[in-house]
Amino acid sequence: MGSQSWKELLKKGNKSSATAAGGNLIIAIAKTVGAAVSGSGAMLATALHSYADTINQGFVYFGSVLAQKDPTPRFPTGFGRVINLFVMVAVLIVTVLGYESLKEGWHLIQHPKESGAFWLNISILILNVVIDGGILIKVMKEINKEARDESVSGFQIIPGAIRNLSDATPPTRLVFFEDVVAVTGAFLAIIAVIVTTFTNIAILDGISTLLIGVLMLAVALRIGYENTLGLIGVSAPKDVEEEVGYMILEHDKVEDIRKLRVVKEGRAYHVEAMLELTPGLSLAEADDIKFKVWDKLLNSPEISDVTLGIIESNEKKDWDPDQQEQKEVKEWNNPKENEEEK
């Protein structure tokens, strides 16, 4: 682990997934007792979902801890994308348990059965809503924090979290979607328990179980897709790229940025830039400026790797935040053509 201790790394792990793992373990045990006593299929399905959440979120937390390791000579770009691998395994677990819930739901639709222990089931499901609801609120706050959106407060955290979801880290997004399904599933299970207890519509237990399975598969597909993008590497949000650009230009000898690319790798960012320096500098002075900018960027906790080049100013404006995305694609994909145009 080098100079990093496990204690230091554990503190840097994703707190949302750690909190969610502990809360869902309590819920899962309570639901297992309720399902065993009452025979409720919907309760069994939500118990499976809670166990899946516990395993996944604990697994993802451990992955987020490993992702905080510093780069090594063998892995010079760091371990940021390790978290994407852990999230992908979590997606597979959700998929398998979603399939099992579908099978159980279909079985209960074909062979409905009555459930007992009404107050036990209701009490457990209310506990489920309270714990997962509290975790969901915490996760939404974390999403807005990771997106650096300081404009949200109070009830605005809900639309803010939905708006900023794409800027959240992979483990935080996973916890968000899983808790949305957990709370929704608990409400469906409450409805199923009430209806099957006080009416003859026992089939609703199976329908509720089936819907929970569908929701789990939907989460697996959504997170799997987003996580695949993270493994490939995606462009950083525009506001992050602008912030990096302005940090570079704060040095008085950096006149412009010829090229800038900021890529999100796991929960951190990789920066590549070509700096235009004031004409007339010696090689030693230019190198000194480059390393000062390099150090400044790496002091940001969100940036894990920086690659900088230096070039003399061409005396025209190259970096424009409003047009940077189109310009960047052209310059990096067609470097020869771009040089000919200049």
Secondary structure by P-SEA (a helix, b strand, c coil): cccccaaaaaaaccaaaaaaaaaaaaaaaaaaaaaaacccaaaaaaaaaaaaaaaaaaaaaaaaaaaaccccccccccccaaaaaaaaaaaaaaaaaaaaaaaaaaaaaabbbbbcaaaaaaaaaaaaaaaaaaaaaaaaaaaaaaaccccccccaaaaaaaaacccccaaaaaaaaaaaaaaaaaaaaaaaaaaaacccccaaaaaaaaaaaaaaaaaaaaaaaaaaaaaacccccaaaaaaaaaaaacccccccccbbbbbbcccbbbbbbbbbccccccaaaaaaaaaaaaaaaaccccccbbbbbbbcccccccccccaaaaaaaaaaacaaaaaaac
